[in-house]
Amino acid sequence: MSAEPTIRRWRDAQGEHIDVRGLPPPEPLVAILRLVHEQGLVGGADVIVHHDRDPALLYPELVERGWWAERVEGALGEVRLRLSRST
């Protein structure tokens, strides 16, 4: 029996990372928006998302919350995004 995919989070110089690869929809969207909300409350750093597909439904949600996304280089087969607050 294989283990269910889980959400991984860590922090480094780039910001707060969240890895949602392997999770079924809508779990990645919910987890990312929860982290964006937390970071907004504490005035935290950028959020780096590690995803296995382009999260098209995420972008309008980010705009609504005053955030934006840019694609950054990631591992082969990974969609990596940097989420930042709009200024």
C-alpha positions in Angstrom: 0.0 0.0 0.0 1.5 3.4 -1.0 1.3 6.4 1.2 -1.1 9.2 0.3 0.7 12.4 -1.0 1.0 15.1 1.7 1.6 18.8 1.7 5.2 19.7 2.5 6.2 23.2 3.7 9.6 24.7 4.5 11.3 28.1 4.5 14.5 29.2 3.0 16.1 32.4 1.6 13.6 32.4 -1.4 10.5 32.4 0.9 7.9 30.0 2.3 7.7 26.9 0.1 4.7 24.6 -0.3 4.8 21.4 -2.3 1.4 20.2 -3.4 2.5 17.8 -6.1 0.5 14.6 -6.3 -2.5 16.0 -4.5 -6.0 15.7 -6.1 -8.0 18.9 -6.9 -9.0 21.0 -5.1 -6.5 20.3 -2.3 -3.6 22.2 -3.9 -5.7 25.3 -4.4 -7.0 25.2 -0.9 -3.6 24.7 0.7 -2.0 27.4 -1.4 -4.7 30.0 -0.6 -4.5 29.1 3.1 -0.7 29.8 3.0 -1.2 33.0 1.1 -3.7 34.1 3.7 -1.3 33.3 6.6 1.6 35.1 4.9 -0.6 38.1 4.4 -1.6 38.2 8.0 2.0 38.2 9.3 3.5 40.3 6.5 5.6 37.3 5.5 7.8 36.5 2.6 7.0 35.3 -0.9 5.4 31.9 -1.4 7.1 29.4 -3.6 4.7 26.8 -5.0 5.9 23.4 -6.2 3.1 21.9 -8.4 2.7 19.2 -11.0 0.4 21.2 -13.3 -0.4 24.8 -14.1 -3.0 25.9 -11.4 -5.2 28.0 -13.8 -7.9 28.5 -11.1 -5.4 29.9 -8.7 -4.5 33.1 -10.7 -7.9 34.9 -10.3 -8.0 34.0 -6.7 -4.6 35.6 -6.1 -5.6 38.8 -7.9 -8.7 39.0 -5.7 -6.4 38.8 -2.6 -3.8 41.3 -3.9 -1.2 38.8 -4.9 0.4 37.8 -8.3 2.3 34.8 -9.6 5.3 34.3 -11.9 6.6 31.1 -13.2 10.2 30.4 -12.1 12.7 27.7 -13.0 12.0 24.3 -11.3 12.8 20.7 -11.6 12.0 18.8 -14.8 8.2 18.1 -14.9 7.5 20.6 -12.1 5.5 23.8 -12.3 7.2 26.2 -9.9 5.6 29.6 -9.1 6.7 32.6 -7.0 3.7 34.3 -5.4 4.2 37.8 -4.2 1.9 40.6 -2.8 1.1 43.3 -5.3 2.5 46.6 -4.4 
